Amino acid sequence: MAKANHLGKVKQGKDVIALHAIAYCFTGLLALLCLVPFLMVLAGSFSSEEAITANGFSILPQDFSLEAYKTVFKEPMVVIRAYATTICLTAVGTLIGLLVQTMTAYVLSRKDFEWRNGFSFFFYFTTLFSGGLVPTYILYTQTLDLQDSYLALLLPLVFSVYNLLVMKSYISAIPDSLIDAAKIDGCGEVRTLFQVVLPLIKPALATVGLFIALAYWNDWYNAMLYIKSEERYPLQYFLYQQVNNIESYKKLISSNAVSSAVVSSLSLPTQTLKMALTIVVTGPIILAFPVVQKYFVQGITIGAVKG
């Protein structure tokens, strides 16, 4: 039990200290469980294929080699084009997604909006039931005619009901008196949203923005469905294709479908190449996360009790 000393400071009891120690140890163990696999992938990408085959994976590189990265960037324009496609889609999609979901959340949070409950039910209903894959595919390829178009990668991820809930919860916490005061000063709904509400919901914007950006960055499924031209492949689908090529190459070798002379001439790293591709794809997101981390922590605890 916590006790106050003569200086007025609270002195923690042994049971509280022990509880904190257990919590720190448990959290540290979870952090290691998340960090060690990534370190093994990073070390494997800088190891030689022979060392990985002989000794397996480890936290430190074995027989340091850049052969995997040389193979990845053997055709640098392909990688650069995939990067450019993904970066543009992520930037544009995040901005449009934030705009659409913020405006929607603002409307649904207004108590004077007559049809608020009806529209809310419409959005929440889609979390339980969806149209299915076939109708969605027909919608994008035939009705909207977006086959092999960047819009087919952009539109499916613009809106998320979960992100809408996060944004709506945060906007609903803004006092009505503040919005009423803005209206008394002559602000319309648009000006109130962009000049009064948005500056107050930066944690929610950062959190939802990160979720949207990750969704676009990690998306390969929509590219598999709708994109046929290689020059429009996003980064994740490029990774997917490369991994499939590696698996096909391994099957050819194991089935003796190619001669030993051809195998020796190709000398394609397989395991280390997968590791290098993973690092190339995840690197930018890992570097970007610390920038929004403080807002992310605030935004993800929106439902908590505020003091």
Backbone hydrogen bonds in HBPLUS format (Angstrom, degrees):
<---DONOR---> <-ACCEPTOR-->    atom                        ^
c    i                          cat <-CA-CA->   ^        H-A-AA   ^      H-
h    n   atom  resd res      DA  || num        DHA   H-A  angle D-A-AA Bond
n    s   type  num  typ     dist DA aas  dist angle  dist       angle   num
A0003-LYS N   A0011-LYS O   2.76 MM   8  5.01 163.0  1.79 148.3 150.8     1
A0011-LYS N   A0003-LYS O   2.37 MM   8  5.01 171.6  1.37 164.2 165.8     2
A0005-ASN N   A0009-LYS O   2.95 MM   4  5.73 157.9  2.00 160.3 162.5     3
A0008-GLY N   A0005-ASN O   3.04 MM   3  5.47 162.8  2.07 114.9 119.7     4
A0017-ILE N   A0013-GLY O   3.09 MM   4  6.40 162.1  2.12 152.1 157.1     5
A0018-ALA N   A0014-LYS O   2.86 MM   4  6.02 160.2  1.90 148.5 154.1     6
A0019-LEU N   A0015-ASP O   2.97 MM   4  6.11 152.2  2.05 138.0 145.8     7
A0020-HIS N   A0016-VAL O   2.91 MM   4  6.18 157.2  1.96 149.4 155.4     8
A0021-ALA N   A0017-ILE O   2.91 MM   4  6.16 156.2  1.96 148.1 154.9     9
A0022-ILE N   A0018-ALA O   2.96 MM   4  6.22 159.0  2.01 149.4 154.4    10
A0023-ALA N   A0019-LEU O   2.94 MM   4  6.16 158.0  1.99 146.6 153.2    11
A0024-TYR N   A0020-HIS O   2.84 MM   4  6.07 160.4  1.87 153.2 158.1    12
A0025-CYS N   A0021-ALA O   2.94 MM   4  6.12 161.8  1.98 148.0 153.2    13
A0026-PHE N   A0022-ILE O   2.89 MM   4  6.05 161.0  1.93 149.2 154.8    14
A0027-THR N   A0023-ALA O   2.90 MM   4  6.06 161.4  1.94 148.6 153.9    15
A0028-GLY N   A0024-TYR O   2.82 MM   4  5.96 158.2  1.86 147.7 154.4    16
A0029-LEU N   A0025-CYS O   2.89 MM   4  6.08 150.9  1.98 145.0 152.7    17
A0030-LEU N   A0026-PHE O   3.02 MM   4  6.31 156.3  2.08 146.8 152.7    18
A0031-ALA N   A0027-THR O   2.91 MM   4  6.18 153.4  1.98 146.6 154.5    19
A0032-LEU N   A0028-GLY O   2.95 MM   4  6.21 153.2  2.02 145.0 151.8    20
A0033-LEU N   A0029-LEU O   2.95 MM   4  6.22 154.8  2.01 146.7 153.8    21
A0034-CYS N   A0030-LEU O   3.09 MM   4  6.38 137.8  2.27 140.7 151.3    22
A0034-CYS N   A0031-ALA O   3.20 MM   3  5.18 128.7  2.48  92.8 105.9    23
A0035-LEU N   A0031-ALA O   2.84 MM   4  6.03 147.8  1.95 145.2 155.3    24
A0036-VAL N   A0032-LEU O   2.83 MM   4  5.68 174.9  1.83 154.9 156.2    25
A0039-LEU N   A0035-LEU O   2.96 MM   4  6.26 156.8  2.02 156.1 163.6    26
A0040-MET N   A0036-VAL O   2.92 MM   4  6.17 151.4  2.00 153.8 161.8    27
A0041-VAL N   A0037-PRO O   2.99 MM   4  6.28 149.6  2.08 143.4 151.5    28
A0042-LEU N   A0038-PHE O   2.87 MM   4  6.14 160.7  1.90 151.4 156.7    29
A0043-ALA N   A0039-LEU O   2.83 MM   4  6.00 163.0  1.86 147.8 152.5    30
A0044-GLY N   A0040-MET O   2.84 MM   4  5.88 154.3  1.90 140.5 148.4    31
A0045-SER N   A0041-VAL O   3.01 MM   4  6.21 142.5  2.16 143.8 152.7    32
A0046-PHE N   A0043-ALA O   3.12 MM   3  5.36 141.3  2.28 102.8 113.5    33
A0047-SER N   A0044-GLY O   3.23 MM   3  5.02 165.0  2.26 102.7 105.1    34
A0065-SER N   A0046-PHE O   2.75 MM  19  5.23 159.6  1.79 130.0 134.5    35
A0048-SER N   A0062-GLN O   3.27 MM  14  6.76 152.1  2.35 164.8 171.9    36
A0052-ILE N   A0048-SER O   3.17 MM   4  6.45 161.2  2.21 151.8 156.6    37
A0053-THR N   A0049-GLU O   2.98 MM   4  6.13 158.4  2.02 147.6 153.7    38
A0054-ALA N   A0050-GLU O   2.96 MM   4  6.11 153.1  2.03 145.9 153.1    39
A0055-ASN N   A0051-ALA O   2.82 MM   4  5.75 167.3  1.84 151.8 155.9    40
A0056-GLY N   A0052-ILE O   2.85 MM   4  4.65 140.6  2.01 123.4 131.1    41
A0070-LYS N   A0066-LEU O   2.94 MM   4  6.21 153.2  2.01 154.1 162.8    42
A0071-THR N   A0067-GLU O   2.99 MM   4  6.21 147.6  2.09 143.7 151.8    43
A0072-VAL N   A0068-ALA O   2.99 MM   4  6.33 152.7  2.07 144.7 152.3    44
A0073-PHE N   A0069-TYR O   2.99 MM   4  6.15 163.6  2.02 149.5 153.0    45
A0074-LYS N   A0071-THR O   3.28 MM   3  4.98 160.3  2.32 103.2 102.7    46
A0078-VAL N   A0075-GLU O   3.12 MM   3  5.79 138.5  2.30 117.6 127.1    47
A0080-ILE N   A0076-PRO O   2.86 MM   4  6.08 167.3  1.87 158.9 163.0    48
A0081-ARG N   A0077-MET O   2.87 MM   4  5.86 156.3  1.92 139.6 146.2    49
A0082-ALA N   A0078-VAL O   3.04 MM   4  6.24 155.9  2.10 142.7 149.1    50
A0083-TYR N   A0079-VAL O   2.84 MM   4  6.09 158.0  1.89 151.4 158.0    51
A0084-ALA N   A0080-ILE O   2.82 MM   4  6.04 164.1  1.84 151.4 155.7    52
A0085-THR N   A0081-ARG O   2.94 MM   4  6.12 159.8  1.98 147.3 152.6    53
A0086-THR N   A0082-ALA O   3.02 MM   4  6.21 165.4  2.04 148.5 152.3    54
A0087-ILE N   A0083-TYR O   2.83 MM   4  6.00 165.8  1.85 159.1 163.3    55
A0088-CYS N   A0084-ALA O   2.98 MM   4  6.03 166.2  2.00 148.6 152.6    56
A0089-LEU N   A0085-THR O   2.96 MM   4  6.10 164.6  1.99 148.7 153.6    57
A0090-THR N   A0086-THR O   2.83 MM   4  5.91 158.5  1.87 147.7 154.2    58
A0091-ALA N   A0087-ILE O   2.90 MM   4  6.05 164.5  1.93 150.7 154.7    59
A0092-VAL N   A0088-CYS O   2.93 MM   4  5.99 171.6  1.94 155.7 157.6    60
A0093-GLY N   A0089-LEU O   2.80 MM   4  5.57 154.2  1.87 139.6 148.5    61
A0094-THR N   A0090-THR O   2.93 MM   4  5.79 151.9  2.01 137.2 144.8    62
A0095-LEU N   A0091-ALA O   3.15 MM   4  6.33 163.6  2.18 147.5 151.5    63
A0096-ILE N   A0092-VAL O   2.96 MM   4  6.17 171.0  1.97 156.7 159.4    64
A0097-GLY N   A0093-GLY O   2.79 MM   4  5.76 158.0  1.83 142.7 150.2    65
A0098-LEU N   A0094-THR O   2.90 MM   4  5.98 160.9  1.93 146.7 151.6    66
A0099-LEU N   A0095-LEU O   3.01 MM   4  6.18 160.3  2.05 146.3 152.0    67
A0100-VAL N   A0096-ILE O   2.90 MM   4  6.09 172.6  1.90 158.1 159.6    68
A0101-GLN N   A0097-GLY O   2.93 MM   4  5.94 168.3  1.94 150.2 154.1    69
A0102-THR N   A0098-LEU O   2.88 MM   4  5.73 150.1  1.97 140.9 149.2    70
A0103-MET N   A0099-LEU O   3.08 MM   4  6.16 165.8  2.10 147.5 151.5    71
A0104-THR N   A0100-VAL O   3.00 MM   4  6.15 159.3  2.04 145.3 151.7    72
A0105-ALA N   A0101-GLN O   2.89 MM   4  5.89 160.1  1.93 139.1 145.3    73
A0106-TYR N   A0102-THR O   2.90 MM   4  6.03 152.7  1.98 145.6 153.2    74
A0107-VAL N   A0103-MET O   3.10 MM   4  6.32 160.4  2.14 147.2 151.5    75
A0108-LEU N   A0104-THR O   3.00 MM   4  6.25 166.4  2.02 153.9 157.6    76
A0109-SER N   A0105-ALA O   2.96 MM   4  6.00 130.9  2.21 138.7 150.8    77
A0110-ARG N   A0107-VAL O   3.24 MM   3  5.47 153.6  2.31 104.5 112.2    78
A0113-PHE N   A0110-ARG O   3.22 MM   3  5.58 164.4  2.24 111.5 114.2    79
A0116-ARG N   A0113-PHE O   3.30 MM   3  5.46 154.1  2.37 119.7 117.0    80
A0119-PHE N   A0115-TRP O   3.11 MM   4  6.30 168.8  2.12 158.3 160.5    81
A0120-SER N   A0116-ARG O   2.93 MM   4  6.06 155.3  2.00 148.4 156.2    82
A0121-PHE N   A0117-ASN O   2.94 MM   4  6.11 160.2  1.98 148.0 152.5    83
A0122-PHE N   A0118-GLY O   3.08 MM   4  6.31 151.5  2.16 141.0 149.1    84
A0123-PHE N   A0119-PHE O   3.03 MM   4  6.36 155.6  2.09 150.7 155.5    85
A0124-TYR N   A0120-SER O   2.92 MM   4  6.14 170.8  1.93 157.6 160.3    86
A0125-PHE N   A0121-PHE O   2.88 MM   4  5.83 149.0  1.97 146.9 154.4    87
A0126-THR N   A0123-PHE O   3.21 MM   3  5.61 135.6  2.42 104.9 115.2    88
A0127-THR N   A0124-TYR O   3.04 MM   3  5.45 152.8  2.11 108.3 116.8    89
A0128-LEU N   A0125-PHE O   3.08 MM   3  5.51 150.6  2.17 109.8 118.2    90
A0129-PHE N   A0125-PHE O   3.10 MM   4  6.37 160.1  2.15 155.1 161.2    91
A0136-THR N   A0132-GLY O   3.31 MM   4  6.30 154.6  2.38 139.3 146.7    92
A0137-TYR N   A0133-LEU O   2.85 MM   4  6.04 157.0  1.90 154.2 160.9    93
A0138-ILE N   A0134-VAL O   2.95 MM   4  6.19 161.6  1.99 155.8 160.6    94
A0139-LEU N   A0135-PRO O   2.88 MM   4  6.04 152.8  1.95 144.5 152.3    95
A0140-TYR N   A0136-THR O   3.08 MM   4  6.35 161.9  2.11 152.0 154.7    96
A0141-THR N   A0137-TYR O   2.95 MM   4  6.00 161.6  1.98 151.7 157.4    97
A0142-GLN N   A0138-ILE O   2.87 MM   4  5.33 156.6  1.93 137.0 144.2    98
A0143-THR N   A0138-ILE O   3.18 MM   5  6.62 160.8  2.22 150.4 156.3    99
A0144-LEU N   A0139-LEU O   2.81 MM   5  6.02 157.6  1.86 162.5 169.3   100
A0146-LEU N   A0140-TYR O   2.68 MM   6  5.43 165.6  1.70 165.0 169.0   101
A0149-SER N   A0146-LEU O   3.18 MM   3  5.22 125.1  2.49 142.7 130.1   102
A0148-ASP N   A0226-TYR O   2.67 MM  78  5.45 149.2  1.76 148.6 156.1   103
A0152-ALA N   A0149-SER O   3.06 MM   3  5.48 143.8  2.20 106.5 116.1   104
A0153-LEU N   A0150-TYR O   2.95 MM   3  5.26 144.7  2.08 105.7 116.2   105
A0154-LEU N   A0150-TYR O   3.03 MM   4  6.32 135.2  2.24 140.6 154.0   106
A0155-LEU N   A0151-LEU O   2.94 MM   4  5.77 172.2  1.95 150.5 151.5   107
A0158-VAL N   A0155-LEU O   3.23 MM   3  5.35 168.5  2.24 112.9 116.5   108
A0164-LEU N   A0160-SER O   2.98 MM   4  6.26 148.7  2.08 144.1 153.9   109
A0165-LEU N   A0161-VAL O   2.90 MM   4  6.22 149.6  1.99 149.4 156.5   110
A0166-VAL N   A0162-TYR O   3.10 MM   4  6.48 157.8  2.15 151.0 156.3   111
A0167-MET N   A0163-ASN O   2.99 MM   4  6.21 167.7  2.01 151.7 154.7   112
A0168-LYS N   A0164-LEU O   2.80 MM   4  5.91 162.6  1.83 151.4 157.0   113
A0169-SER N   A0165-LEU O   2.95 MM   4  6.01 157.9  2.00 146.7 152.1   114
A0170-TYR N   A0166-VAL O   3.25 MM   4  6.47 155.1  2.31 145.0 150.9   115
A0171-ILE N   A0167-MET O   2.99 MM   4  6.23 165.3  2.01 154.5 158.6   116
A0172-SER N   A0168-LYS O   2.90 MM   4  5.95 154.2  1.97 146.6 153.8   117
A0173-ALA N   A0170-TYR O   3.15 MM   3  5.31 142.2  2.30  99.4 110.1   118
A0174-ILE N   A0171-ILE O   3.08 MM   3  5.52 160.9  2.12 112.1 118.2   119
A0178-LEU N   A0175-PRO O   3.16 MM   3  5.58 138.6  2.34 106.1 115.7   120
A0180-ASP N   A0176-ASP O   2.83 MM   4  6.08 158.6  1.88 154.7 161.8   121
A0181-ALA N   A0177-SER O   2.88 MM   4  5.98 148.6  1.98 138.5 146.6   122
A0182-ALA N   A0178-LEU O   3.13 MM   4  6.41 148.4  2.24 138.7 146.7   123
A0183-LYS N   A0179-ILE O   3.07 MM   4  6.40 151.1  2.16 145.2 152.7   124
A0184-ILE N   A0180-ASP O   2.95 MM   4  6.24 150.4  2.04 146.0 154.3   125
A0185-ASP N   A0181-ALA O   3.04 MM   4  6.30 143.8  2.18 141.3 150.6   126
A0187-CYS N   A0182-ALA O   2.99 MM   5  5.49 160.0  2.03 150.5 146.3   127
A0186-GLY N   A0183-LYS O   2.98 MM   3  5.08 157.1  2.03 104.3 110.3   128
A0192-THR N   A0188-GLY O   2.89 MM   4  5.96 154.4  1.95 146.6 154.7   129
A0193-LEU N   A0189-GLU O   2.95 MM   4  6.13 155.8  2.01 145.9 152.0   130
A0194-PHE N   A0190-VAL O   3.04 MM   4  6.28 170.9  2.05 156.4 157.7   131
A0195-GLN N   A0191-ARG O   2.86 MM   4  5.62 154.9  1.92 147.1 153.5   132
A0196-VAL N   A0192-THR O   3.00 MM   4  5.07 142.7  2.15 124.0 132.5   133
A0197-VAL N   A0192-THR O   2.98 MM   5  6.37 157.2  2.03 157.3 164.3   134
A0198-LEU N   A0193-LEU O   2.94 MM   5  6.11 157.5  1.99 162.6 168.0   135
A0200-LEU N   A0197-VAL O   2.91 MM   3  5.40 141.9  2.06 115.1 126.7   136
A0201-ILE N   A0198-LEU O   3.15 MM   3  5.33 158.4  2.20 109.9 116.4   137
A0205-LEU N   A0201-ILE O   2.91 MM   4  6.19 158.1  1.96 156.2 163.5   138
A0206-ALA N   A0202-LYS O   2.88 MM   4  6.07 161.4  1.91 156.1 160.1   139
A0207-THR N   A0203-PRO O   2.95 MM   4  6.12 158.3  2.00 145.4 151.7   140
A0208-VAL N   A0204-ALA O   2.88 MM   4  5.96 174.3  1.89 155.6 156.7   141
A0209-GLY N   A0205-LEU O   2.78 MM   4  5.65 149.5  1.87 137.7 148.1   142
A0210-LEU N   A0206-ALA O   2.94 MM   4  6.01 149.5  2.03 138.6 145.9   143
A0211-PHE N   A0207-THR O   3.02 MM   4  6.37 158.0  2.07 149.2 155.3   144
A0212-ILE N   A0208-VAL O   2.90 MM   4  6.15 163.5  1.93 154.7 158.6   145
A0213-ALA N   A0209-GLY O   2.88 MM   4  6.01 163.2  1.91 146.7 152.1   146
A0214-LEU N   A0210-LEU O   2.89 MM   4  6.04 161.3  1.92 150.4 155.2   147
A0215-ALA N   A0211-PHE O   3.00 MM   4  6.20 150.9  2.09 142.5 150.8   148
A0216-TYR N   A0212-ILE O   3.02 MM   4  6.37 157.9  2.07 154.0 158.9   149
A0217-TRP N   A0213-ALA O   2.84 MM   4  6.00 161.4  1.87 150.7 156.9   150
A0218-ASN N   A0214-LEU O   2.92 MM   4  5.90 157.1  1.97 147.2 152.0   151
A0219-ASP N   A0216-TYR O   3.36 MM   3  5.21 157.8  2.41  98.5 104.9   152
A0224-MET N   A0220-TRP O   3.01 MM   4  6.30 149.7  2.10 146.7 155.1   153
A0225-LEU N   A0221-TYR O   3.09 MM   4  6.42 144.1  2.22 144.9 154.6   154
A0226-TYR N   A0222-ASN O   2.92 MM   4  6.01 165.3  1.94 154.2 157.5   155
A0227-ILE N   A0223-ALA O   2.96 MM   4  4.89 152.9  2.04 127.7 134.8   156
A0232-ARG N   A0229-SER O   3.12 MM   3  5.63 160.8  2.16 113.5 119.5   157
A0233-TYR N   A0230-GLU O   3.11 MM   3  5.27 168.5  2.12 112.1 114.7   158
A0238-PHE N   A0234-PRO O   2.98 MM   4  6.20 147.1  2.09 148.3 158.6   159
A0239-LEU N   A0235-LEU O   2.93 MM   4  6.28 152.2  2.01 148.6 155.9   160
A0240-TYR N   A0236-GLN O   2.91 MM   4  6.20 155.8  1.97 143.1 150.0   161
A0241-GLN N   A0237-TYR O   2.90 MM   4  6.10 156.4  1.95 145.8 151.1   162
A0242-GLN N   A0238-PHE O   2.97 MM   4  6.21 156.4  2.03 146.8 153.4   163
A0243-VAL N   A0239-LEU O   2.92 MM   4  6.16 162.5  1.95 156.7 160.8   164
A0244-ASN N   A0240-TYR O   3.05 MM   4  6.26 156.5  2.11 144.2 150.8   165
A0245-ASN N   A0241-GLN O   2.92 MM   4  6.19 150.3  2.01 144.9 153.3   166
A0246-ILE N   A0242-GLN O   2.94 MM   4  6.26 150.6  2.03 146.8 154.8   167
A0247-GLU N   A0243-VAL O   2.97 MM   4  6.27 161.2  2.01 151.3 155.8   168
A0248-SER N   A0244-ASN O   2.94 MM   4  6.17 156.7  1.99 147.7 154.1   169
A0249-TYR N   A0245-ASN O   2.90 MM   4  6.08 151.8  1.98 143.3 151.4   170
A0250-LYS N   A0246-ILE O   2.91 MM   4  6.23 153.8  1.98 150.7 157.5   171
A0251-LYS N   A0247-GLU O   3.00 MM   4  6.25 153.3  2.07 145.9 152.9   172
A0252-LEU N   A0248-SER O   3.01 MM   4  6.26 151.6  2.09 145.5 152.9   173
A0253-ILE N   A0249-TYR O   3.10 MM   4  6.40 155.1  2.17 145.6 151.8   174
A0254-SER N   A0250-LYS O   2.92 MM   4  6.15 166.3  1.94 151.9 155.6   175
A0255-SER N   A0251-LYS O   2.98 MM   4  6.02 142.1  2.13 141.6 150.8   176
A0257-ALA N   A0252-LEU O   3.06 MM   5  5.26 155.6  2.13 158.3 159.5   177
A0256-ASN N   A0253-ILE O   3.13 MM   3  5.19 161.2  2.17 105.7 111.0   178
A0263-VAL N   A0259-SER O   3.12 MM   4  6.46 159.3  2.16 149.4 155.3   179
A0264-SER N   A0260-SER O   2.96 MM   4  6.12 164.2  1.98 149.6 153.1   180
A0265-SER N   A0261-ALA O   3.04 MM   4  6.19 144.5  2.17 138.2 147.9   181
A0266-LEU N   A0262-VAL O   2.98 MM   4  6.22 146.5  2.09 147.8 156.1   182
A0267-SER N   A0263-VAL O   3.02 MM   4  6.16 177.6  2.02 159.4 159.8   183
A0274-LYS N   A0270-THR O   3.15 MM   4  6.40 150.5  2.24 144.2 150.6   184
A0275-MET N   A0271-GLN O   3.19 MM   4  6.57 156.4  2.25 147.2 153.5   185
A0276-ALA N   A0272-THR O   2.93 MM   4  6.17 159.1  1.97 148.7 154.1   186
A0277-LEU N   A0273-LEU O   2.93 MM   4  6.11 159.9  1.97 149.5 154.7   187
A0278-THR N   A0274-LYS O   3.03 MM   4  6.25 153.3  2.10 145.1 152.1   188
A0279-ILE N   A0275-MET O   3.07 MM   4  6.39 156.8  2.12 149.9 155.4   189
A0280-VAL N   A0276-ALA O   2.94 MM   4  6.15 163.0  1.97 152.6 157.5   190
A0281-VAL N   A0277-LEU O   3.04 MM   4  6.17 151.5  2.12 144.9 151.8   191
A0282-THR N   A0278-THR O   2.97 MM   4  6.09 162.5  2.00 151.7 156.2   192
A0283-GLY N   A0279-ILE O   2.92 MM   4  5.53 141.6  2.07 146.8 152.8   193
A0286-ILE N   A0282-THR O   3.14 MM   4  6.33 160.4  2.18 160.5 166.5   194
A0287-LEU N   A0283-GLY O   3.10 MM   4  6.38 152.3  2.18 153.3 161.2   195
A0288-ALA N   A0284-PRO O   2.96 MM   4  6.14 140.6  2.12 141.7 152.7   196
A0289-PHE N   A0285-ILE O   3.00 MM   4  6.09 142.6  2.15 149.2 156.9   197
A0291-VAL N   A0288-ALA O   3.14 MM   3  5.61 138.5  2.32 112.0 122.9   198
A0292-VAL N   A0289-PHE O   3.14 MM   3  5.65 132.1  2.38 113.7 123.9   199
A0296-PHE N   A0292-VAL O   2.81 MM   4  5.91 148.6  1.91 150.1 160.7   200
A0297-VAL N   A0293-GLN O   2.95 MM   4  6.21 158.3  2.00 157.2 159.9   201
A0298-GLN N   A0294-LYS O   3.36 MM   4  6.55 155.7  2.42 136.1 142.1   202
A0299-GLY N   A0295-TYR O   2.83 MM   4  5.99 163.1  1.86 152.3 157.4   203
A0300-ILE N   A0296-PHE O   2.94 MM   4  5.97 154.3  2.01 150.6 156.1   204
A0302-ILE N   A0299-GLY O   3.32 MM   3  5.37 139.7  2.50 116.0 112.2   205
A0304-ALA N   A0301-THR O   3.05 MM   3  5.42 162.3  2.08 113.3 119.0   206
